[in-house]
Amino acid sequence: MSFDVSGSDYDRFMGPYARELAPAFADFAGVSEGRVLDVGCGSGILTEELARRVGEENVAAVDPSPMLETCRARVPGADVRTAAAEDLPWPDGTLDAALAQLVLHFLDDPQVGLAEMGRVVRPGGVVAASSWNFPRMPLLRTFWELARELVPTAPGETQYFETLEELEAPARDAGLDEIETAPLDVTRRYESFAELWSTFELGVGPAGEFYGSLPPESRSAIRDGYRERLGDPEGAVEVPGQAWAVRGRVPT
Ligand SMILES: C[S@@+](CC[C@H](N)C(=O)[O-])C[C@H]1O[C@@H](n2cnc3c(N)ncnc32)[C@H](O)[C@@H]1O
């Protein structure tokens, strides 16, 4: 899978975005107390934010990837388990909230994951998810635009959500009540284009995995095109990103 990587490599590729997103997303979900689950926790960036709010002993986290070890080290007092969003190892209604940050677009059926999150949360508790607004996530969008232009074998579609409706509909279909949505903005500063590009070379996520599968001439073509689209920057580069967040309550 494209997250068969170390937590430290993930942190270099996506960490600063996830770290800025985490408190805004936890605020949006209204997390300030209770027992909270981080679904698809990866290296534990959101897990750590949740622990700051409710205490490590009140945080649970799951992920199917090896990044989980970094999450365990980051939040040693949390209940961290290897599992998938679609089959969570907790009984019905035993948590106060379940959050999934940058995960839903990797599920075969987001509705199934959200319904399972709703199953383990008590009636009246919160289920929330955030995912990139792909048209406004240039780090990834530019990569895939160039990949499609330059590499005939590039996948025709990304897994990412292209519209807010694509994120909101599965929450509704999963049976959640009081559904709300919000855009959440983040920005990452790279000291140079070389720093930015080195993060694609780590093989993280679908973009890094696809990039790593290409012959050197295709990699160079994508890198050079990417640099040109950024305006051939000489110094630091700032790349903004926007996530959409959706939250709902388990019916009482
Ligand atoms: C972009 S990372 C996000 C990690 C973390 N939530 C964060 O915000 O940094 C996507 C995560 O989704 C996880 N994932 C993929 N498929 C999953 C599934 N079926 N159930 C739970 N997590 C999954 C991956 O292993 C990876 O850790």
The ligand as an SDF file (V2000), in Angstrom:
LIG
                    3D

 27 29  0  0  0  0  0  0  0  0999 V2000
   -2.5870   10.9230    4.4710 C   0  0  0  0  0  0  0  0  0  0  0  0
   -2.3980    9.7530    5.7640 S   0  0  0  0  0  0  0  0  0  0  0  0
   -3.1260   10.6220    7.1330 C   0  0  0  0  0  0  0  0  0  0  0  0
   -2.5190   10.2190    8.4340 C   0  0  0  0  0  0  0  0  0  0  0  0
   -2.9640   11.0550    9.6400 C   0  0  0  0  0  0  0  0  0  0  0  0
   -4.3910   10.9400    9.8630 N   0  0  0  0  0  0  0  0  0  0  0  0
   -2.5630   12.4970    9.4820 C   0  0  0  0  0  0  0  0  0  0  0  0
   -3.4410   13.3600    9.4550 O   0  0  0  0  0  0  0  0  0  0  0  0
   -1.3580   12.7520    9.3700 O   0  0  0  0  0  0  0  0  0  0  0  0
   -3.6320    8.5600    5.3600 C   0  0  0  0  0  0  0  0  0  0  0  0
   -3.7010    7.4370    6.3810 C   0  0  0  0  0  0  0  0  0  0  0  0
   -4.8430    6.6280    6.1040 O   0  0  0  0  0  0  0  0  0  0  0  0
   -4.4920    5.3060    6.4450 C   0  0  0  0  0  0  0  0  0  0  0  0
   -5.4520    4.3860    5.8250 N   0  0  0  0  0  0  0  0  0  0  0  0
   -5.5060    3.9420    4.5550 C   0  0  0  0  0  0  0  0  0  0  0  0
   -6.5130    3.0710    4.4060 N   0  0  0  0  0  0  0  0  0  0  0  0
   -7.1270    2.9800    5.6200 C   0  0  0  0  0  0  0  0  0  0  0  0
   -8.2400    2.2490    6.1200 C   0  0  0  0  0  0  0  0  0  0  0  0
   -8.9500    1.4220    5.3390 N   0  0  0  0  0  0  0  0  0  0  0  0
   -8.5670    2.3820    7.4230 N   0  0  0  0  0  0  0  0  0  0  0  0
   -7.8730    3.2170    8.2320 C   0  0  0  0  0  0  0  0  0  0  0  0
   -6.8070    3.9320    7.8070 N   0  0  0  0  0  0  0  0  0  0  0  0
   -6.4440    3.8120    6.5220 C   0  0  0  0  0  0  0  0  0  0  0  0
   -3.0740    5.1770    5.9350 C   0  0  0  0  0  0  0  0  0  0  0  0
   -2.4050    4.0450    6.4740 O   0  0  0  0  0  0  0  0  0  0  0  0
   -2.4940    6.5090    6.3770 C   0  0  0  0  0  0  0  0  0  0  0  0
   -1.9780    6.4370    7.6680 O   0  0  0  0  0  0  0  0  0  0  0  0
  1  2  1  0
  2  3  1  0
  2 10  1  0
  3  4  1  0
  4  5  1  0
  5  6  1  0
  5  7  1  0
  7  8  2  0
  7  9  1  0
 10 11  1  0
 11 12  1  0
 11 26  1  0
 12 13  1  0
 13 14  1  0
 13 24  1  0
 14 15  1  0
 14 23  1  0
 15 16  2  0
 16 17  1  0
 17 18  1  0
 17 23  2  0
 18 19  1  0
 18 20  2  0
 20 21  1  0
 21 22  2  0
 22 23  1  0
 24 25  1  0
 24 26  1  0
 26 27  1  0
M  CHG  2   2   1   9  -1
M  END
$$$$
